[in-house]
Amino acid sequence: MPEGDTVWRTALNLDRALTGSELVAADFRVPAHATLDLSGRQVVATVARGKHLLTRIGERHTLHTHLKMEGAWHLYRTGTRWRRPAHEARVVLRTEQWTAVGFALGIVEVVARDAEDTVVGHLGPDLLGPDWDEEEALRRLLARPVAEVVDQRCPAGAGPHMGTGQGCRREIGEALLDQTCLAGIGNLYKAETLFLSGVNPFVAVSEVRDLGRVVRLARRLMMSNKLTPMQSTTGVARRGEQSWVYGRGGRPCRRCGTRIRSQMQGPPLRERITYWCPACQP
């Protein structure tokens, strides 16, 4: 799933290409909006809200999209060939100069402009947004000491947990991915932030010594990458050298040589793989 900086950059590109222009055609290739015709209306703006995109069209409509795992927005000079198959297109917005195509989008819905909160109001402060509020993000992270899903057992073999049947203490690696606490962090920035902070991803949120420092580091990493398509947390842009631990399970740590570990983390049905160095992140 794309990280928040990728979505932020997508919004910037859509905004630059479409805003202020009138739609020659607007094709929504999803059943709920297949008959909706917004042609003739002006594109007002496209903004990112965490990993969500809001494209405001005319005075009353907002197109809400989410890339999920496979989605992407492409921009083409009108009349040029698309780089992905047409059957993957879910939205096509065409102006005289540009054609914006949303391929394999996980969410496509059109809501009233005054109803945007119904689709993004649940999100926490956006790390790349003008509304960023560190204190509120920390408050939300610390307000939920127990994992969302209470199972009959706790995940074994990774870190400290409460007894079985009592639910698990919420681990920092899971909490950072909770978009209702802070919006924008994905699996890559979770792993890299925790490595650079020296924090084990399976430690309880309440046991992280300086949670504010962790959150500030995540924001700094995302800010440094938001204008470039090549994400790097090491400061090196060469392929294969951009990350410290992410995607490097079983390989030696770049700092100490210890083998990087990987393990699934999170509640059932929402587990994500996490990477960490057991020596640098005890």
Kinemage of the C-alpha trace (Angstrom):
@kinemage 1
@onewidth
@group {chain A} dominant
@subgroup {mainchain}
@vectorlist {calphas} color= white
{ca met a 1} P 0.000 0.000 0.000
{ca pro a 2} L 1.469 3.407 -0.942
{ca glu a 3} L 2.819 5.554 1.853
{ca gly a 4} L 1.417 8.961 2.718
{ca asp a 5} L 4.173 10.797 0.854
{ca thr a 6} L 3.273 8.963 -2.373
{ca val a 7} L -0.370 9.971 -1.959
{ca trp a 8} L 0.643 13.564 -1.154
{ca arg a 9} L 2.696 13.711 -4.352
{ca thr a 10} L -0.168 12.199 -6.352
{ca ala a 11} L -2.484 14.929 -5.065
{ca leu a 12} L 0.058 17.596 -5.979
{ca asn a 13} L 0.363 16.299 -9.553
{ca leu a 14} L -3.403 16.015 -10.026
{ca asp a 15} L -3.920 19.465 -8.580
{ca arg a 16} L -1.331 21.051 -10.862
{ca ala a 17} L -2.744 19.367 -13.977
{ca leu a 18} L -6.484 19.678 -13.406
{ca thr a 19} L -7.307 22.523 -11.052
{ca gly a 20} L -8.935 25.488 -12.758
{ca ser a 21} L -9.811 23.478 -15.864
{ca glu a 22} L -13.250 22.385 -17.021
{ca leu a 23} L -13.923 18.681 -17.400
{ca val a 24} L -14.590 17.732 -21.005
{ca ala a 25} L -15.556 14.263 -19.767
{ca ala a 26} L -15.850 12.483 -16.425
{ca asp a 27} L -16.202 8.710 -16.619
{ca phe a 28} L -16.814 6.797 -13.367
{ca arg a 29} L -16.405 3.100 -14.076
{ca val a 30} L -17.947 1.828 -10.873
{ca pro a 31} L -21.601 0.760 -10.533
{ca ala a 32} L -22.533 3.328 -7.890
{ca his a 33} L -21.607 6.286 -10.093
{ca ala a 34} L -21.750 4.864 -13.618
{ca thr a 35} L -24.472 7.308 -14.687
{ca leu a 36} L -23.057 10.378 -12.945
{ca asp a 37} L -22.089 13.118 -15.398
{ca leu a 38} L -19.815 15.881 -14.077
{ca ser a 39} L -18.618 17.071 -17.471
{ca gly a 40} L -18.702 20.826 -17.873
{ca arg a 41} L -17.758 21.404 -14.237
{ca gln a 42} L -14.499 22.944 -13.135
{ca val a 43} L -11.969 21.076 -11.006
{ca val a 44} L -11.500 23.136 -7.856
{ca ala a 45} L -8.661 21.258 -6.129
{ca thr a 46} L -7.157 17.901 -5.280
{ca val a 47} L -5.837 17.424 -1.745
{ca ala a 48} L -4.418 14.510 0.202
{ca arg a 49} L -5.726 13.516 3.619
{ca gly a 50} L -3.415 10.831 4.929
{ca lys a 51} L -3.688 8.088 2.308
{ca his a 52} L -6.967 9.430 0.930
{ca leu a 53} L -7.432 11.722 -2.066
{ca leu a 54} L -10.166 14.347 -2.374
{ca thr a 55} L -10.782 15.891 -5.797
{ca arg a 56} L -13.281 18.726 -5.580
{ca ile a 57} L -15.357 19.202 -8.716
{ca gly a 58} L -17.741 22.080 -9.254
{ca glu a 59} L -19.490 23.617 -6.268
{ca arg a 60} L -21.089 20.526 -4.778
{ca his a 61} L -19.133 17.344 -5.506
{ca thr a 62} L -16.007 15.703 -4.111
{ca leu a 63} L -14.453 12.604 -5.622
{ca his a 64} L -12.964 10.464 -2.850
{ca thr a 65} L -10.402 7.855 -3.913
{ca his a 66} L -7.970 5.548 -2.150
{ca leu a 67} L -5.175 3.661 -3.863
{ca lys a 68} L -5.205 0.652 -1.507
{ca met a 69} L -2.608 -1.935 -2.625
{ca glu a 70} L -2.714 -1.807 -6.427
{ca gly a 71} L -4.152 1.599 -7.291
{ca ala a 72} L -2.496 4.517 -9.038
{ca trp a 73} L -3.395 7.778 -10.724
{ca his a 74} L -1.754 8.453 -14.087
{ca leu a 75} L -1.656 11.723 -15.988
{ca tyr a 76} L -1.539 11.713 -19.773
{ca arg a 77} L -1.588 14.447 -22.344
{ca thr a 78} L -5.050 14.078 -23.807
{ca gly a 79} L -4.944 11.707 -26.752
{ca thr a 80} L -1.798 9.792 -25.740
{ca arg a 81} L -1.690 6.064 -25.038
{ca trp a 82} L -2.246 4.743 -21.508
{ca arg a 83} L 0.446 2.668 -19.826
{ca arg a 84} L -1.998 0.332 -18.068
{ca pro a 85} L -4.901 -1.693 -19.521
{ca ala a 86} L -8.164 0.180 -20.001
{ca his a 87} L -10.099 -2.486 -18.083
{ca glu a 88} L -8.232 -1.457 -14.914
{ca ala a 89} L -9.464 2.141 -15.138
{ca arg a 90} L -11.992 3.106 -12.466
{ca val a 91} L -12.115 6.861 -13.082
{ca val a 92} L -11.249 8.960 -16.138
{ca leu a 93} L -11.222 12.758 -15.830
{ca arg a 94} L -10.508 14.567 -19.072
{ca thr a 95} L -9.765 18.221 -19.739
{ca glu a 96} L -8.626 19.773 -22.982
{ca gln a 97} L -4.976 19.267 -22.060
{ca trp a 98} L -4.877 16.366 -19.609
{ca thr a 99} L -6.465 12.992 -18.991
{ca ala a 100} L -6.261 11.711 -15.411
{ca val a 101} L -6.872 7.976 -15.088
{ca gly a 102} L -7.361 6.224 -11.763
{ca phe a 103} L -6.339 2.596 -12.204
{ca ala a 104} L -7.354 -0.236 -9.847
{ca leu a 105} L -8.465 2.198 -7.163
{ca gly a 106} L -9.528 0.602 -3.891
{ca ile a 107} L -12.163 3.251 -3.175
{ca val a 108} L -14.119 5.392 -5.629
{ca glu a 109} L -17.023 7.425 -4.311
{ca val a 110} L -18.533 10.810 -4.960
{ca val a 111} L -19.839 12.675 -1.932
{ca ala a 112} L -21.336 16.090 -1.322
{ca arg a 113} L -18.741 18.764 -0.628
{ca asp a 114} L -20.139 19.354 2.852
{ca ala a 115} L -19.968 15.613 3.589
{ca glu a 116} L -16.205 15.111 3.232
{ca asp a 117} L -15.947 14.385 6.941
{ca thr a 118} L -18.013 11.239 6.414
{ca val a 119} L -15.101 9.712 4.473
{ca val a 120} L -12.024 11.251 6.123
{ca gly a 121} L -13.291 12.634 9.415
{ca his a 122} L -12.141 9.531 11.286
{ca leu a 123} L -8.485 10.146 10.440
{ca gly a 124} L -5.963 11.433 12.916
{ca pro a 125} L -3.659 14.400 12.256
{ca asp a 126} L -2.019 14.194 8.829
{ca leu a 127} L 1.789 14.074 9.090
{ca leu a 128} L 2.094 15.975 5.803
{ca gly a 129} L -0.997 18.119 6.154
{ca pro a 130} L -1.528 21.720 7.229
{ca asp a 131} L -3.506 20.413 10.206
{ca trp a 132} L -0.584 18.464 11.679
{ca asp a 133} L -0.879 18.402 15.472
{ca glu a 134} L 1.761 16.389 17.287
{ca glu a 135} L 0.092 16.657 20.677
{ca glu a 136} L -3.185 15.313 19.327
{ca ala a 137} L -1.415 12.435 17.564
{ca leu a 138} L 0.374 11.481 20.792
{ca arg a 139} L -2.860 11.732 22.745
{ca arg a 140} L -4.551 9.324 20.338
{ca leu a 141} L -1.643 6.880 20.365
{ca leu a 142} L -1.606 6.765 24.168
{ca ala a 143} L -5.403 6.632 24.526
{ca arg a 144} L -5.616 3.024 23.338
{ca pro a 145} L -3.364 0.863 25.496
{ca val a 146} L -4.957 -2.420 24.396
{ca ala a 147} L -5.004 -3.875 20.895
{ca glu a 148} L -8.310 -3.559 19.017
{ca val a 149} L -8.921 -7.288 18.645
{ca val a 150} L -9.019 -9.284 21.871
{ca asp a 151} L -8.132 -12.879 21.009
{ca gln a 152} L -7.703 -15.958 23.165
{ca arg a 153} L -3.979 -15.709 22.754
{ca cys a 154} L -1.274 -13.097 22.183
{ca pro a 155} L 1.254 -13.333 19.345
{ca ala a 156} L 4.263 -15.275 20.580
{ca gly a 157} L 7.982 -14.958 20.186
{ca ala a 158} L 8.453 -11.260 19.583
{ca gly a 159} L 7.975 -9.043 22.580
{ca pro a 160} L 6.286 -8.480 25.933
{ca his a 161} L 2.575 -9.243 26.161
{ca met a 162} L -0.128 -9.507 28.778
{ca gly a 163} L -1.475 -12.909 29.713
{ca thr a 164} L -3.740 -14.930 27.439
{ca gly a 165} L -7.425 -14.102 27.533
{ca gln a 166} L -6.716 -10.533 28.641
{ca gly a 167} L -6.021 -8.989 25.259
{ca cys a 168} L -2.606 -7.776 24.157
{ca arg a 169} L -0.942 -4.549 25.049
{ca arg a 170} L -0.981 -2.456 21.919
{ca glu a 171} L 2.397 -2.630 20.231
{ca ile a 172} L 4.029 0.455 18.765
{ca gly a 173} L 4.449 -1.200 15.357
{ca glu a 174} L 0.699 -1.735 15.113
{ca ala a 175} L -0.250 1.639 16.582
{ca leu a 176} L 1.800 3.657 14.084
{ca leu a 177} L -0.224 2.118 11.244
{ca asp a 178} L -3.526 3.160 12.825
{ca gln a 179} L -4.691 5.990 10.584
{ca thr a 180} L -7.138 7.186 13.228
{ca cys a 181} L -4.167 8.088 15.439
{ca leu a 182} L -1.997 9.758 12.827
{ca ala a 183} L -2.540 9.618 9.093
{ca gly a 184} L 0.032 8.735 6.473
{ca ile a 185} L 2.448 6.192 7.931
{ca gly a 186} L 2.679 2.897 6.067
{ca asn a 187} L 4.711 -0.243 6.573
{ca leu a 188} L 7.926 1.207 5.170
{ca tyr a 189} L 8.019 4.274 7.387
{ca lys a 190} L 6.888 2.268 10.394
{ca ala a 191} L 9.852 -0.101 10.083
{ca glu a 192} L 12.413 2.567 9.233
{ca thr a 193} L 11.273 5.007 11.918
{ca leu a 194} L 11.425 2.387 14.637
{ca phe a 195} L 14.869 1.214 13.528
{ca leu a 196} L 16.277 4.738 13.529
{ca ser a 197} L 14.655 5.315 16.930
{ca gly a 198} L 16.092 2.105 18.357
{ca val a 199} L 12.605 0.909 19.317
{ca asn a 200} L 11.473 -2.699 18.999
{ca pro a 201} L 8.198 -2.816 17.014
{ca phe a 202} L 6.672 -5.230 19.548
{ca val a 203} L 7.158 -2.965 22.565
{ca ala a 204} L 3.952 -1.583 24.074
{ca val a 205} L 3.172 2.025 23.149
{ca ser a 206} L 3.174 2.993 26.814
{ca glu a 207} L 6.746 1.701 27.187
{ca val a 208} L 8.274 3.804 24.417
{ca arg a 209} L 10.523 6.257 26.239
{ca asp a 210} L 10.174 9.222 23.901
{ca leu a 211} L 7.112 8.702 21.745
{ca gly a 212} L 7.230 12.298 20.543
{ca arg a 213} L 10.696 11.739 19.090
{ca val a 214} L 9.446 8.684 17.207
{ca val a 215} L 6.541 10.609 15.692
{ca arg a 216} L 8.728 13.577 14.765
{ca leu a 217} L 11.210 11.276 13.059
{ca ala a 218} L 8.450 9.618 11.015
{ca arg a 219} L 7.266 13.030 9.872
{ca arg a 220} L 10.798 14.149 9.021
{ca leu a 221} L 11.415 11.041 6.900
{ca met a 222} L 8.153 11.517 5.014
{ca met a 223} L 8.762 15.213 4.488
{ca ser a 224} L 12.207 14.495 3.030
{ca asn a 225} L 10.720 12.090 0.469
{ca lys a 226} L 7.467 13.782 -0.495
{ca leu a 227} L 8.838 15.458 -3.612
{ca thr a 228} L 10.753 12.489 -5.001
{ca pro a 229} L 9.431 9.170 -6.349
{ca met a 230} L 12.490 7.334 -4.984
{ca gln a 231} L 11.909 6.839 -1.246
{ca ser a 232} L 15.077 6.640 0.810
{ca thr a 233} L 15.582 6.652 4.563
{ca thr a 234} L 19.328 5.974 4.415
{ca gly a 235} L 20.194 9.046 2.388
{ca val a 236} L 21.290 6.808 -0.498
{ca ala a 237} L 19.270 6.706 -3.702
{ca arg a 238} L 20.910 3.622 -5.227
{ca arg a 239} L 18.504 0.737 -5.726
{ca gly a 240} L 18.766 -1.784 -2.902
{ca glu a 241} L 20.363 0.717 -0.530
{ca gln a 242} L 17.421 2.983 0.256
{ca ser a 243} L 16.231 1.285 3.460
{ca trp a 244} L 17.773 0.170 6.734
{ca val a 245} L 15.531 -2.792 7.557
{ca tyr a 246} L 12.383 -2.639 5.410
{ca gly a 247} L 12.285 -5.519 2.929
{ca arg a 248} L 15.623 -6.853 4.216
{ca gly a 249} L 14.512 -9.826 6.313
{ca gly a 250} L 17.349 -12.333 6.741
{ca arg a 251} L 20.012 -9.918 5.532
{ca pro a 252} L 22.695 -8.309 7.735
{ca cys a 253} L 21.935 -5.062 9.507
{ca arg a 254} L 23.704 -2.159 7.852
{ca arg a 255} L 24.834 -0.939 11.275
{ca cys a 256} L 25.834 -4.004 13.269
{ca gly a 257} L 25.688 -7.002 10.926
{ca thr a 258} L 23.028 -8.852 12.928
{ca arg a 259} L 20.486 -10.659 10.767
{ca ile a 260} L 17.355 -8.578 10.208
{ca arg a 261} L 14.236 -10.332 11.439
{ca ser a 262} L 10.747 -10.216 9.977
{ca gln a 263} L 7.403 -11.279 11.387
{ca met a 264} L 3.707 -10.622 10.874
{ca gln a 265} L 2.225 -8.120 13.297
{ca gly a 266} L -1.215 -6.737 13.978
{ca pro a 267} L -4.775 -7.964 14.549
{ca pro a 268} L -6.150 -10.909 12.555
{ca leu a 269} L -7.070 -10.074 8.948
{ca arg a 270} L -5.047 -6.857 9.189
{ca glu a 271} L -1.602 -8.281 9.848
{ca arg a 272} L 1.369 -6.656 8.157
{ca ile a 273} L 4.941 -7.843 7.984
{ca thr a 274} L 7.381 -5.910 10.125
{ca tyr a 275} L 11.182 -5.801 10.013
{ca trp a 276} L 13.640 -5.042 12.788
{ca cys a 277} L 17.187 -5.603 13.983
{ca pro a 278} L 17.161 -7.473 17.315
{ca ala a 279} L 20.498 -5.914 18.305
{ca cys a 280} L 19.772 -2.294 17.380
{ca gln a 281} L 16.154 -2.535 18.539
{ca pro a 282} L 16.288 -4.683 21.683
